Amino acid sequence: MFKIISYVIGAGVIGYVSYQYPLFSFVLVAALGLVLVYLLIAAVVRLFRKRFRGKWFHVPVAIISIILLGLLIGLARPLQEPVIESGNVAEDLEYAYTMDQGDRKNLKFFLGTFRQQMKERDSLRLNQVLELKRADKIAGGIDKFHAAFILHHNPGRDSTLYRQAYNLAKEAASDPGLADDFQVQWLSKATYDRWMLSIGKEQKYNTQGGVSFEVK
């Protein structure tokens, strides 16, 4: 009875944390891998020792079941809107950037089933940034950084958009107030490298690893 109560409480806690914190899904995946490795090793050892009984199997299976439940709850968590239109450019761009990063830390989008949804969300953010850019409403350094991040994640891998991302990121990096911001300075280099790769040239700062892109 005590075990059953423990499992129920454990499942409730895991489910709650999974629902509230998308990054926790990666912890669960790692834990699942460890339990499966343990299960495999234990099974082999017990088989060779001819002491293969079912009782030792119960706890690992219960843990796996709880982990899988947590993963399913995490995947079922509804996504926030990819963009907002508050009337405040800075807030809209910051929100788009936050969602861009949040989507890329969500286990859901590492699964092929949800890849198209990711592209659709990226496209909505991209269209918002392009509209603001055409209206010449992206002025502040941090706004340019947020916009550049969205542009360099354009789902079509368009080299023209990579160039625009680099121009915005370079301007953000030259802002005295952002001179010591590592991420802003990194993006200026990363967007340049991504742009170069997209037009068939070598990258300069080696920020992209072995990534290559189609020329658009």
C-alpha positions as CSV (number, residue, x, y, z in Angstrom):
1,M,0.0,0.0,0.0
2,F,2.9,2.3,0.9
3,K,4.5,1.7,-2.5
4,I,1.3,2.5,-4.3
5,I,0.9,5.8,-2.4
6,S,4.5,6.7,-3.1
7,Y,4.1,6.0,-6.8
8,V,0.9,8.1,-7.0
9,I,2.6,11.0,-5.2
10,G,5.6,10.6,-7.4
11,A,3.5,10.6,-10.5
12,G,1.7,13.7,-9.4
13,V,4.8,15.6,-8.6
14,I,6.5,14.6,-11.9
15,G,3.3,15.4,-13.8
16,Y,3.0,18.9,-12.2
17,V,6.7,19.8,-12.8
18,S,6.6,18.5,-16.4
19,Y,3.5,20.7,-17.1
20,Q,5.0,23.8,-15.5
21,Y,8.5,23.6,-16.8
22,P,9.1,22.3,-20.4
23,L,12.9,21.9,-19.9
24,F,12.1,19.3,-17.2
25,S,11.2,16.9,-20.1
26,F,14.9,16.7,-21.0
27,V,15.7,15.6,-17.4
28,L,13.1,12.9,-17.7
29,V,14.5,11.7,-21.0
30,A,18.0,11.4,-19.3
31,A,16.4,9.6,-16.3
32,L,14.6,7.2,-18.7
33,G,17.8,6.4,-20.4
34,L,19.6,5.6,-17.1
35,V,16.7,3.4,-15.8
36,L,16.7,1.5,-19.1
37,V,20.4,0.9,-19.0
38,Y,20.1,-0.3,-15.3
39,L,17.3,-2.5,-16.3
40,L,19.3,-4.1,-19.1
41,I,22.4,-4.6,-17.0
42,A,20.4,-6.0,-14.1
43,A,18.5,-8.4,-16.4
44,V,21.8,-9.7,-17.9
45,V,23.4,-10.2,-14.5
46,R,20.4,-12.0,-13.1
47,L,20.1,-14.1,-16.2
48,F,23.7,-15.3,-15.9
49,R,23.3,-16.0,-12.2
50,K,20.1,-17.8,-12.8
51,R,18.3,-15.7,-10.3
52,F,15.8,-14.2,-12.6
53,R,12.7,-13.3,-10.5
54,G,10.0,-10.8,-11.3
55,K,10.0,-8.8,-8.0
56,W,13.1,-6.8,-8.7
57,F,11.5,-5.8,-12.0
58,H,8.6,-3.9,-10.4
59,V,10.3,-0.8,-9.2
60,P,12.2,0.1,-12.4
61,V,9.0,-0.5,-14.4
62,A,7.0,1.7,-12.1
63,I,9.7,4.5,-12.4
64,I,9.6,4.1,-16.2
65,S,5.8,4.4,-16.2
66,I,6.0,7.6,-14.1
67,I,8.6,9.1,-16.4
68,L,6.6,8.3,-19.5
69,L,3.5,9.8,-17.8
70,G,5.5,13.0,-17.1
71,L,6.7,13.1,-20.7
72,L,3.2,12.8,-22.1
73,I,1.9,15.5,-19.8
74,G,4.8,17.7,-20.9
75,L,4.0,17.1,-24.5
76,A,0.3,17.8,-23.9
77,R,1.0,21.2,-22.4
78,P,-0.5,23.9,-24.6
79,L,1.8,26.3,-26.2
80,Q,1.7,30.1,-25.7
81,E,0.9,32.2,-28.7
82,P,3.9,32.6,-30.9
83,V,3.4,36.4,-31.3
84,I,1.5,39.2,-29.6
85,E,0.5,42.6,-30.9
86,S,0.5,44.9,-27.9
87,G,1.1,48.1,-29.8
88,N,4.5,48.3,-28.2
89,V,7.3,47.3,-30.6
90,A,9.8,46.5,-27.9
91,E,7.4,44.3,-26.0
92,D,6.3,42.5,-29.1
93,L,9.9,41.8,-30.2
94,E,10.9,40.7,-26.8
95,Y,7.9,38.3,-26.6
96,A,8.7,36.9,-30.1
97,Y,12.3,36.3,-29.0
98,T,11.2,34.7,-25.8
99,M,8.9,32.3,-27.7
100,D,11.6,31.6,-30.3
101,Q,13.9,30.5,-27.5
102,G,11.2,28.7,-25.6
103,D,10.1,26.7,-28.6
104,R,13.7,25.5,-29.1
105,K,13.9,24.3,-25.5
106,N,10.7,22.3,-25.8
107,L,11.0,18.6,-26.3
108,K,7.9,18.6,-28.4
109,F,9.8,20.3,-31.3
110,F,12.5,17.6,-31.3
111,L,9.9,15.2,-32.5
112,G,9.2,15.0,-36.2
113,T,5.4,15.1,-35.7
114,F,5.7,18.7,-34.5
115,R,8.3,20.0,-36.9
116,Q,5.7,21.6,-39.2
117,Q,4.1,23.4,-36.2
118,M,7.5,24.8,-35.3
119,K,8.0,26.1,-38.9
120,E,4.5,27.7,-38.7
121,R,5.3,29.4,-35.4
122,D,8.7,30.6,-36.8
123,S,6.9,32.0,-39.9
124,L,4.5,34.0,-37.8
125,R,7.3,35.5,-35.8
126,L,9.3,36.2,-39.0
127,N,6.3,37.9,-40.7
128,Q,5.9,40.2,-37.6
129,V,9.5,41.2,-37.7
130,L,9.5,41.8,-41.4
131,E,6.4,44.0,-41.1
132,L,8.0,46.0,-38.3
133,K,11.2,46.3,-40.3
134,R,9.3,47.6,-43.4
135,A,7.6,50.2,-41.3
136,D,11.0,51.2,-39.9
137,K,9.9,50.6,-36.3
138,I,12.9,48.6,-35.1
139,A,15.2,51.3,-33.6
140,G,16.7,50.3,-30.3
141,G,19.7,48.1,-29.9
142,I,18.0,45.4,-27.9
143,D,15.1,45.5,-30.4
144,K,17.5,44.9,-33.2
145,F,19.0,42.0,-31.4
146,H,15.6,40.4,-30.8
147,A,14.6,41.0,-34.5
148,A,17.9,39.6,-35.7
149,F,17.4,36.4,-33.7
150,I,14.0,35.9,-35.4
151,L,15.4,36.5,-38.8
152,H,18.3,34.1,-38.4
153,H,15.8,31.4,-37.5
154,N,13.8,31.9,-40.7
155,P,12.3,28.5,-41.7
156,G,13.1,29.0,-45.4
157,R,16.8,29.4,-44.8
158,D,16.8,32.5,-47.0
159,S,20.2,34.0,-47.5
160,T,18.7,37.5,-48.0
161,L,17.1,37.2,-44.5
162,Y,20.4,36.0,-43.1
163,R,22.0,39.2,-44.5
164,Q,19.3,41.3,-42.9
165,A,19.7,39.4,-39.6
166,Y,23.5,40.2,-39.7
167,N,22.9,43.9,-40.4
168,L,20.6,44.2,-37.4
169,A,22.8,42.1,-35.2
170,K,25.8,44.2,-36.1
171,E,24.0,47.4,-35.3
172,A,22.9,45.9,-32.0
173,A,26.5,44.8,-31.2
174,S,27.7,48.3,-31.9
175,D,25.3,49.8,-29.3
176,P,27.5,51.0,-26.4
177,G,24.9,49.7,-23.9
178,L,25.2,46.2,-25.3
179,A,29.0,46.1,-25.8
180,D,29.5,43.7,-22.8
181,D,26.5,41.5,-23.6
182,F,27.9,38.2,-24.7
183,Q,24.8,36.9,-26.5
184,V,24.5,40.1,-28.5
185,Q,28.1,40.1,-29.5
186,W,27.9,36.4,-30.4
187,L,24.8,36.9,-32.6
188,S,26.6,39.4,-34.7
189,K,29.3,36.8,-35.5
190,A,26.8,33.9,-35.8
191,T,24.5,35.7,-38.3
192,Y,27.5,36.6,-40.4
193,D,28.7,33.0,-40.5
194,R,25.3,31.7,-41.3
195,W,24.9,34.3,-44.1
196,M,28.3,33.3,-45.5
197,L,27.4,29.6,-45.5
198,S,24.0,30.3,-47.1
199,I,25.7,31.8,-50.1
200,G,28.3,29.1,-50.4
201,K,31.2,30.9,-48.7
202,E,33.3,30.0,-45.7
203,Q,32.4,31.2,-42.3
204,K,34.7,33.6,-40.5
205,Y,34.1,33.0,-36.8
206,N,33.3,29.3,-36.8
207,T,30.1,29.7,-34.9
208,Q,28.1,27.2,-37.0
209,G,30.1,24.0,-36.6
210,G,29.4,21.7,-39.5
211,V,26.1,23.3,-40.4
212,S,25.5,24.1,-44.1
213,F,22.5,25.8,-45.8
214,E,20.9,25.8,-49.1
215,V,21.4,28.9,-51.2
216,K,18.1,30.8,-51.6
